[in-house]
Amino acid sequence: MKYFKAGMIYLFVGVGIGSFISLLSFTLYQGTPSIKQFLLLMTMSAVMGLLSLIYELDNMTFVTQLISHLILEMLTYGFFIWLTFGSVMIALTNIPTFIISYVIVFIVFRKQGQANARRINQQLSLIH
């Protein structure tokens, strides 16, 4: 049940982040996605969100989780971009954009996690 609840949260967060980045990209390039492209991009975002379940595994070090997550995310991204646009070159030429987006999202979530840990520690210190 723990993984199901976390999976649902990660799925919706993935769709939120993915839809934001995808729609931003289409807006910047003044493109309009077809229904098929839109559905594939949202499916990709959901899968990428679910891949974050790797951070729930206690038997892996954080570095192993991070590297595994990055590789799985990049493979998912490449596969779905190929399905969406029919070109491996689009996925390959967008790897730098993917890496930059990945780092930004990682930093935001890392800072959020640190802030939550600080808040919890402060509340615990008030109890004792």
NUDREN-188244 format. One line per field, with one value per residue (C-alpha): residue number from 1; chain; x negated, y negated, z negated. Coordinates in Angstrom, 2 decimals, m for minus. Example, Ala and Ser with C-alpha at 12.3 -4.5 7.8 and 13.67 -1.06 7.14 Angstrom:
<pts>
nr: c(1, 2)
kette: c(A, A)
xx: c(m12.30, m13.67)
yy: c(4.50, 1.06)
zz: c(m7.80, m7.14)
</pts>
This chain:
<pts>
nr: c(1, 2, 3, 4, 5, 6, 7, 8, 9, 10, 11, 12, 13, 14, 15, 16, 17, 18, 19, 20, 21, 22, 23, 24, 25, 26, 27, 28, 29, 30, 31, 32, 33, 34, 35, 36, 37, 38, 39, 40, 41, 42, 43, 44, 45, 46, 47, 48, 49, 50, 51, 52, 53, 54, 55, 56, 57, 58, 59, 60, 61, 62, 63, 64, 65, 66, 67, 68, 69, 70, 71, 72, 73, 74, 75, 76, 77, 78, 79, 80, 81, 82, 83, 84, 85, 86, 87, 88, 89, 90, 91, 92, 93, 94, 95, 96, 97, 98, 99, 100, 101, 102, 103, 104, 105, 106, 107, 108, 109, 110, 111, 112, 113, 114, 115, 116, 117, 118, 119, 120, 121, 122, 123, 124, 125, 126, 127, 128)
kette: c(A, A, A, A, A, A, A, A, A, A, A, A, A, A, A, A, A, A, A, A, A, A, A, A, A, A, A, A, A, A, A, A, A, A, A, A, A, A, A, A, A, A, A, A, A, A, A, A, A, A, A, A, A, A, A, A, A, A, A, A, A, A, A, A, A, A, A, A, A, A, A, A, A, A, A, A, A, A, A, A, A, A, A, A, A, A, A, A, A, A, A, A, A, A, A, A, A, A, A, A, A, A, A, A, A, A, A, A, A, A, A, A, A, A, A, A, A, A, A, A, A, A, A, A, A, A, A, A)
xx: c(0.00, m2.94, m4.19, m0.71, m0.12, m3.61, m3.18, 0.03, m1.62, m4.66, m2.40, m0.47, m3.60, m5.21, m2.21, m2.27, m5.96, m5.86, m2.85, m4.44, m7.74, m6.02, m3.58, m6.38, m8.41, m5.50, m4.82, m8.45, m8.60, m5.09, m3.93, m0.65, m0.71, 1.65, 3.89, 1.55, m1.50, 0.26, 1.33, m2.16, m3.78, m1.38, m1.98, m5.73, m5.33, m3.33, m5.91, m8.73, m6.90, m6.47, m10.20, m10.72, m9.55, m13.20, m13.81, m11.50, m13.84, m15.80, m18.32, m20.07, m22.37, m21.23, m23.93, m22.83, m19.22, m20.14, m22.22, m19.64, m16.83, m18.68, m19.44, m15.88, m14.43, m16.70, m15.78, m12.07, m12.45, m14.26, m11.74, m8.67, m10.15, m10.90, m7.28, m5.88, m7.87, m9.09, m12.73, m15.62, m17.53, m15.02, m15.59, m19.38, m19.59, m17.42, m19.63, m21.23, m17.75, m16.72, m19.79, m19.22, m15.54, m16.46, m18.99, m16.54, m13.75, m16.23, m17.43, m13.87, m12.80, m16.04, m15.57, m11.93, m12.96, m15.60, m13.08, m10.59, m13.26, m14.20, m10.55, m10.00, m13.19, m12.10, m8.70, m10.36, m12.73, m9.74, m8.17, m11.26)
yy: c(0.00, m2.30, m2.03, m2.44, m5.75, m7.01, m5.80, m7.77, m10.90, m10.45, m9.77, m13.02, m15.05, m13.56, m14.53, m18.03, m18.60, m16.90, m18.85, m22.11, m21.41, m20.01, m22.88, m25.38, m23.77, m23.85, m27.48, m28.53, m26.83, m28.00, m24.47, m22.73, m19.09, m16.61, m14.56, m11.57, m13.67, m15.11, m11.66, m10.23, m13.16, m12.82, m9.04, m9.69, m12.16, m9.65, m6.90, m9.28, m10.22, m6.56, m6.00, m8.21, m5.27, m4.22, m6.78, m4.78, m1.75, m1.48, 1.09, m1.30, m4.21, m7.67, m7.91, m4.57, m5.72, m9.02, m7.46, m4.70, m7.26, m9.52, m6.65, m5.28, m8.77, m9.41, m6.07, m6.75, m10.25, m8.98, m6.21, m8.42, m11.30, m8.81, m7.55, m11.08, m12.69, m9.65, m10.69, m9.51, m12.68, m14.87, m12.88, m12.94, m16.65, m17.39, m15.52, m18.77, m20.25, m17.05, m17.16, m20.84, m20.19, m17.13, m19.10, m21.97, m19.61, m17.67, m20.86, m22.07, m18.74, m18.43, m21.92, m21.13, m17.91, m19.73, m22.41, m19.72, m17.94, m21.22, m21.95, m18.46, m18.68, m22.06, m20.65, m17.64, m19.88, m21.80, m18.57, m17.48)
zz: c(0.00, m0.74, 2.84, 4.31, 2.53, 3.34, 6.93, 7.36, 6.01, 8.26, 11.25, 10.81, 10.06, 13.19, 15.31, 13.82, 14.45, 17.86, 19.07, 17.93, 19.72, 22.84, 23.18, 22.53, 25.32, 27.74, 26.84, 27.33, 30.73, 31.64, 32.28, 31.66, 30.57, 32.17, 29.90, 30.38, 29.46, 26.44, 25.18, 25.72, 23.90, 20.95, 20.85, 20.90, 18.03, 16.00, 16.56, 15.69, 12.51, 11.57, 12.07, 9.03, 6.93, 7.09, 4.33, 2.05, 2.12, m1.10, 0.12, 2.53, 1.77, 2.79, 5.48, 6.96, 6.91, 8.57, 11.35, 11.97, 12.02, 14.45, 16.85, 16.71, 17.19, 20.18, 21.78, 21.22, 22.63, 25.73, 26.35, 25.99, 28.00, 30.75, 30.57, 30.41, 33.21, 35.17, 35.04, 32.89, 33.89, 32.06, 28.86, 29.29, 30.01, 26.97, 24.49, 23.22, 22.66, 20.88, 18.61, 17.75, 16.99, 14.91, 12.85, 12.26, 11.14, 8.97, 7.25, 6.61, 5.09, 3.10, 1.61, 0.84, m0.93, m2.97, m3.96, m5.03, m7.08, m8.80, m9.59, m11.01, m13.09, m14.48, m15.44, m17.08, m19.04, m20.42, m21.68, m23.61)
</pts>
